[in-house]
Amino acid sequence: MRHHNTVFHALQKLVPWRDFDRLVETHRANKRVRRLSTQNQFLALLYGQLARAESLRAIEASFESHAARLYHVGAKEVSRSTLADANARRPYEVFTGLLAEMMKSCERKLAGEVADAVYLIDSTRFSLNSLSADWAKFSRGINCFKLHIVYNPDTENPTSAELTAGNVNDITMAKSLPIRLGATYVFDLGYYDYGWWAELNKQGCRLVTRLKANTKLRNVTENKILKDSSVLSDRVGLLPARLAASRKNPFQDPVREIRISTETGKILRIVTNDLDASADEIADLYKRRWQIELFFRWVKHTLKIRHFLGTSENAIRIQIAVALIAHLLLRATHKLQNSVKSLQTFTGLITQNLMHRKRIDRLLDRPPPARQDDRQLSLSIC
């Protein structure tokens, strides 16, 4: 029978190991390391994500049970205490740097296929216990940190991921992100900043967001609405001239307000700097925000990202980075096969077959029947 490597080996072959080795060398992550290399640390944590391990002890036990196959994936057995020390002390920049390289690679592969890139921006919170909360204290005693994501709904992958304390405003992080010229950015009220909007507009980007209830447009002109459209109104006007008595609004170009009604009857005031696209197209762009909410839900419920394997900021940053790397690998391998359409089902099959010798595109195949050896001696008793 033809030899097949394990499913875990097939997944980790997609990791850009040259970039990983470069990051390890740059940050001197393996300096004075005797037992657990940074590569082995990464493979253990990646295995934990894909196998849905609940603890470092579970990773240790699982690696021990598969000791005979670890050599083929470039890993060795790990000790729980050694892995915990590595998560607390190894530079997290190795793992976040690898994540950044893999996200860039996903974008480069799609560059020739999608002319007008759409990016959804949002953040989600994760609660911390008292052992981890010192670096991420939020107001009123609530301890949490934020994961800020820029998400490409066409690749179904994040293009940027940043971790901050819970008291960092969304717009503060958004202002530090690089802007892709001519792209479309869709976001919600957490990014309500006319100065940032003006910068996006200056870079030739299209923005789609919501207007606050107390924001009134000036010099308004009405556009015609199609009969069968779900749009309630379509107007062009100017944002308020001043933010305060002494502060001039930097966004002076005309904007467009499109009012739509949701299924629950709520009226949304969508604003954009695109004066030419149809109102329905702008409304559909804003509705795509739901895709980043689905991404957050999928990550929280599928990957091991809600229960943390360490209490330090360093360990949490490493775990989040490895979880997002696992997501990228699952997406990439899912696209390499056609037998399993659902990503959720595919992920479950990966978990069940992680250390089995199977091809990625044959996860649903039944194992071959056991061969009976005719040479086996039989004992006849008269």
Buried (B, 14 or more C-beta within 10 A) or exposed (E): EEEBBBBBBBBBEBBBBEBBBBBBEEBEBBEEBEEBBBBBBBBBBBBBBBBBBEEBEBBBEBBEEBEEBBEEBEBBBBBBEBBBBBBBEBBBBBBBBBBBBBBBBBBEEBEEEEEEBBBBBBBBBBBBEEEBBEBBBBEEEBBBBBBBBBBBBBBBBBBBBBBBBBBBBBBEBBBEBEBBEEBBBBBBEBBBBBEBBBBBBEEEBBBBBBBEEEBEBEEEEEBEBEEEBEBBBBBBBBBEEEBEEEEEBBBEEBBBBBBBEEEEEEEBBBBBBBEEBBBBEBBBBBBBBEBBEEBBEBBBEBBBBEEBBBBBBBBBBBBBBBBBBBBBBBBBBBEEBEEBEEBEEBBBBBBEBBBEBBEBBEBEEEEEEEEEEEEEEEEEEE
